[in-house]
Amino acid sequence: MSALLAGCTGASAPSFRVLDASLTSETDDGYVVTFTLEGENANGFELPLREVDYRLELDGETVFTGRRSAEVTLAAGSTGEVRLPVSVPFVEGRGLPASMEYELSGRVTYVLPGAIAELLFDNQIRKPRVGFGERGVLEGG
């Protein structure tokens, strides 16, 4: 089995950074912040992204944890964008602050090329993941 996996060891994990964090909607109950991640694939082959597990902290407090389908394939030697929406309920008596410090962190699961890698992935034996994390300031209302 180790000989079958040897072909996958030359692959580099993709890297991710936050391109944008913006308030995309607001209701009486809360608001939605959409984060745009840029993924970079330095490999000479495409990398299908499968899932993103992510967590958002605002002003040091965890306000969201979730999972979503990435719905993106990073082309060989290229970049691509993944959008992560986060629904944040208002705390009673407080509206949307003018600005908030955020920390977005998570892991992206991706599939390596080849029939064996896909078989291992589909059977939950080998699911490559890479983490990301970034801090910044989100401008509110």
Wavefront OBJ file of the C-alpha trace (Angstrom):
o trace
v 0.000 0.000 0.000
v 2.850 2.434 0.749
v 4.055 2.120 -2.848
v 0.632 3.201 -4.042
v 0.756 6.299 -1.845
v 4.263 7.268 -2.936
v 2.961 9.063 -6.016
v 0.984 11.445 -3.817
v 3.868 12.560 -1.628
v 5.191 15.109 -4.152
v 2.012 17.166 -3.896
v 2.009 20.526 -2.129
v -0.983 21.492 -0.031
v -2.853 24.553 -1.290
v -2.573 27.764 0.735
v -5.380 30.137 1.693
v -5.747 33.774 2.705
v -8.713 36.091 3.300
v -9.219 38.441 0.359
v -12.342 40.141 1.658
v -14.615 40.245 4.695
v -17.788 42.214 4.188
v -21.244 42.677 5.609
v -23.568 41.286 2.937
v -26.994 41.558 4.584
v -28.741 42.667 7.759
v -32.147 41.866 9.248
v -33.873 42.659 12.532
v -32.414 39.411 13.959
v -28.797 39.651 12.845
v -26.457 40.002 9.919
v -24.440 37.979 7.422
v -20.727 38.430 6.883
v -19.233 36.864 3.774
v -15.559 35.975 3.738
v -13.786 35.429 0.437
v -10.797 33.101 0.656
v -8.210 32.902 -2.076
v -6.754 29.443 -2.523
v -3.462 28.969 -4.321
v -2.404 25.698 -5.953
v 1.322 25.544 -6.739
v 1.066 22.009 -8.188
v 1.146 21.046 -11.843
v -2.279 19.403 -11.501
v -5.708 20.554 -10.367
v -6.932 20.151 -6.794
v -10.667 19.715 -6.221
v -11.659 21.295 -2.903
v -14.397 19.388 -1.053
v -15.314 20.857 2.332
v -14.467 23.805 4.523
v -14.835 23.584 8.314
v -14.582 27.074 9.763
v -15.018 29.170 12.877
v -15.479 32.891 13.361
v -14.648 34.895 16.459
v -15.764 38.507 16.781
v -14.097 40.602 19.462
v -12.714 37.400 21.014
v -16.036 35.529 21.208
v -16.901 32.527 19.019
v -20.072 33.433 17.124
v -20.128 30.749 14.424
v -18.842 27.274 13.610
v -19.877 25.444 10.503
v -19.118 23.322 7.467
v -19.833 23.980 3.848
v -19.026 22.496 0.482
v -16.114 24.337 -1.139
v -17.558 23.971 -4.663
v -14.229 24.976 -6.247
v -11.425 23.228 -8.084
v -8.074 25.001 -8.060
v -6.530 24.736 -11.521
v -2.873 23.737 -11.859
v -0.560 26.599 -10.862
v -3.501 28.903 -10.265
v -5.749 30.518 -7.680
v -9.468 30.323 -6.986
v -11.964 31.828 -4.583
v -14.129 30.215 -1.913
v -16.949 32.221 -0.312
v -17.833 31.524 3.311
v -21.046 33.090 4.615
v -21.473 33.510 8.355
v -24.829 34.291 9.988
v -24.451 36.227 13.251
v -27.476 36.865 15.482
v -27.762 40.186 17.290
v -27.185 40.126 21.022
v -30.257 41.506 22.800
v -30.027 45.255 23.233
v -27.072 45.636 20.843
v -27.144 46.419 17.158
v -24.391 46.195 14.596
v -21.148 47.743 15.896
v -19.162 50.192 13.759
v -16.185 47.798 13.648
v -15.250 44.421 15.086
v -12.007 42.477 15.326
v -12.392 39.089 13.708
v -10.496 35.834 13.633
v -11.495 33.369 10.933
v -9.933 29.922 11.113
v -10.599 26.532 9.633
v -9.548 23.622 7.466
v -10.084 22.870 3.789
v -10.364 19.243 2.653
v -9.128 18.526 -0.880
v -8.613 15.529 -3.173
v -5.288 14.530 -4.682
v -5.243 13.333 -8.301
v -5.504 9.708 -9.296
v -7.921 6.832 -8.934
v -6.216 5.437 -5.816
v -6.242 8.827 -4.050
v -9.946 9.205 -4.859
v -10.674 5.698 -3.598
v -8.846 6.405 -0.316
v -10.694 9.713 0.013
v -14.125 8.216 -0.703
v -13.518 5.442 1.845
v -12.478 7.919 4.569
v -8.946 6.469 4.682
v -6.989 9.520 3.527
v -8.601 12.953 3.415
v -5.899 15.610 2.970
v -6.621 18.886 4.815
v -4.899 22.200 5.162
v -5.575 24.824 7.793
v -5.994 28.567 7.456
v -6.413 31.446 9.840
v -6.478 35.192 9.661
v -7.259 38.162 11.862
v -8.571 41.528 10.788
v -11.117 44.247 11.377
v -14.625 44.043 9.976
v -16.315 47.355 9.313
v -19.971 47.230 10.385
v -22.779 49.731 10.120
l 1 2 3 4 5 6 7 8 9 10 11 12 13 14 15 16 17 18 19 20 21 22 23 24 25 26 27 28 29 30 31 32 33 34 35 36 37 38 39 40 41 42 43 44 45 46 47 48 49 50 51 52 53 54 55 56 57 58 59 60 61 62 63 64 65 66 67 68 69 70 71 72 73 74 75 76 77 78 79 80 81 82 83 84 85 86 87 88 89 90 91 92 93 94 95 96 97 98 99 100 101 102 103 104 105 106 107 108 109 110 111 112 113 114 115 116 117 118 119 120 121 122 123 124 125 126 127 128 129 130 131 132 133 134 135 136 137 138 139 140 141
